[in-house]
């Protein structure tokens, strides 16, 4: 699987650890992170990653920072991106199965390295489900369409 990754200054160590883990599992990982700067701003880093996901450059993406919260909010402003911050395997799997999350945000200050690996494995191993979940995803997609129409 081709995976995009990026991190701000607070998530670099976790991103590097996960990139190594994913490459060892056979995934292609593209790191879009700029050089780290303790004064960097996560929107300036996560938005290019989100746009790449929306354009179809990556099947899935992962962003690491301190908490994961702000980047998920910022990424969800890009039509076609469905970002979620998670801190457990069940939520990572459910996010894909039900919502087709394509950008996962993780907080280096929230989860440990082994849990992060398990979360990422659950995220990448999950498959989108149909049925009522498809209907709900279509309702969400209509919100993206309305946002694009408004400009």
BAKE-25194 format. One record per residue: x, y, z of N, C-alpha, C in turn. Coordinates in pm, whole numbers, plus 50000, padded with zeros to 5 digits. Each point is the difference from the previous one (the first is absolute). Example, Ala and Ser with C-alpha at 12.3 -4.5 7.8 and 13.67 -1.06 7.14 Angstrom:
<rs>
513194943150780499115011950000500905012050000
499655010549928500825011950006499235010950073
</rs>
This chain:
<rs>
500854988250000499155011850000500905012450000
499585010249927500745012649999499415009150106
500855004150093499575007650115500765013250006
499275010950018500615013050022500125002550149
501095006050039500205003350141500565014050012
499755006050115500595012850033499885001950151
500775009650050499985003050144500445014350021
499515005650110500555012750045501104996850102
500545010450063501114998050093499664990650115
498744999450040499614991950116499734985549965
500064996649871499704986349960501074993249919
501155006349987501064994749914500474986250043
500234998050128500514987050046499004988949971
498735002550026498974989949973499894997549850
500035010449920499914998349854501164991749948
501205002750047501174992549956499884985350040
499574997450121499824986350048498974992749914
498885006649973498944993749921500414998149854
500735009449944500474998549862500904987849989
500884998350095500894988350000499174987250011
499044999850090499124988450019499244996849871
499455010149937499214997849878500874995149884
501175005549987500914995349894500394985450025
500234996550125500344986150035498844990549968
498795005350002498814992149965499754999749850
500835006849922499884999749855499235011449936
499635009950079499275011549946500975010249940
499515007449901500765011349946499595012350081
500965006750058499725011650086500665012349940
499205010449978500525012849954499855010050115
501115005750041500015009550111499945014249945
498935007050029499835013749953500375010450105
500624995550107500385009250108501095009549956
499895012650037501105009449977501064997950108
501105007149989500974999850110499285004850125
500294993550110499295003750123500485013450053
499055006950057500225013150057499105000850123
500535002850117499165000450120498885010449993
500065008749901498955010149983499084996949881
500094987749944499174996949884498514999550039
499155001349900498565000050020499414988049926
499294991350073499494987849939499095002249880
499185010849992499195001449878500845000849873
501145006750009500865001549882500634986649958
500004990350088500604987049970498924989849962
498895000050073498984989849974499195003049874
499815012649964499195003249882500604994649871
501305001349974500544993649879499814984849999
500124993750116499764985650011498544997049968
499095007950057498574997949975499665002049853
500585010249939499745002349856500524988549915
501134994250040500544988549926499084987950014
499424998250116499034989150020498775002549914
499485012050003498805003349921500244998249851
501235002649955500354998649859500264985449960
500004991050097500214985949970501454995649996
500905008550046501434996649999500314988750099
499264999650110500194989750102498694992850026
500124987050030498814992350038499555004150140
500975002250087499735004550136501165008850045
499775007550107501045008950051499975000150152
501145004150057500165000850145500735013050032
499475007350097500645012250047500254998650149
501205003450044500364999150142500335013950054
499495002650118500295012550070499904997250149
499775010150079499884997950144498744992750040
498855004549950498734994050039499224993849885
500205004849878499234995349884498725007649977
499565008050095498695006449992499945011149896
500875009750011499985011349906500184996049855
500974991349971500174995949860498794992749942
499294992450080498784993349951498965010549962
499865010150084499045010749971500405007449872
501275003349988500475007249881499844991549875
500404987450005499944991249883498574998049952
499074999750092498604998049962499405012049927
500735010749989499555011549920500214997749851
500784989849965500294996949859498964990049950
499225003749897499004990649947500664986949956
499374989150036500524986749966500864993950107
500345007850101500804994750111499074997050116
500244988450057499274995850119501074996450104
500315009650085501064998350099499414997250138
500734992050076499584997050137501224998550087
499895005050122501024997750101499524988150083
500864990250016499654988250079501124996750097
499644992750105501014996050097499834985450042
499294992249917499874985750026499734992749868
500274987050000499854992049879498564999249952
499064998350093498604998649961499525012349923
500325011850050499585012449933500655001249862
501254995849987500675000649871499314991149899
499664988050040499314990549912498605005149966
499285004450100498645005049981499985012349910
500985008550014500075012249919500084996849851
500714989449966500094995949859498744992649960
499594990250079498864991749964498725008049982
499775009550086498745007549998500075013149923
501105007450015500075013549945500975001049881
500794989549976501015000149895501025011250025
500475000850124501025009950035501244997449915
500515010749940501174998649914501225007850053
499845006850112501125007050063499874998550151
500944992950057500014997350143500955009750067
499575006050110500895008650077500264993750136
501255000550040500424993750125500775009950085
499824999050130500685008750095501164993150068
501205004749972501204994350062499985001650152
499365010450049499925002450144498884992150066
499214992949918498824992950050500214985050003
500654994649898500144985449988501484996149993
500284988150045501364994749994500294993849864
501254996649979500424995249869499394986549962
499914990750092499434986949966498505001149972
499305008250077498585002249973499835006949865
500865009549969499925006949871500154990249885
500934990650010500164989949896498744991649985
499414996150112498774992049996498845007749939
499935012950033498955008549944500165001149849
501205002549955500275001449856499734986849928
500384988850059499724987049939498504997749988
499245003750102498544998649995499405009149893
500495012249991499545009849900500254994949859
501194995049975500354995649865499394986449966
499694992150101499414986849977498495000249987
499385011050032498545000949996499505002249858
498794995449976499365001549868498655006750015
499675008549906498765007650002498814990549990
499005002350083498784992049998498895007349925
499094992549947498875005749927498795001750090
498824998149941498745000850075499745013950053
499565000650123499635012950060501195009550006
501214994450007501195008550006500215007249867
499724993249889500115006349869499035011749989
498794998150046498995010749997500495012250079
500584997650112500505010950085501195007049935
500884992349936501145006249930499505008749886
498964995749932499435008049891499435013150054
499414999750119499505012250061501155009550032
501114994650047501185008250028500565005749871
500044991849894500525004649871499185011849947
498725000250026499165011349957500445012850068
500484999050122500515011950069501255005249929
500864990849954501185004149923499585007049871
499014994449932499525005949875499455014150024
499275001750107499455013350033501125009750032
501034995350069501145008650034500725004349872
500204990849906500675003549875499185009749918
498674998550001499135008849924500055014350055
500155001250131500085013250064501355006549975
501004991549970501345005449974500745001550123
</rs>
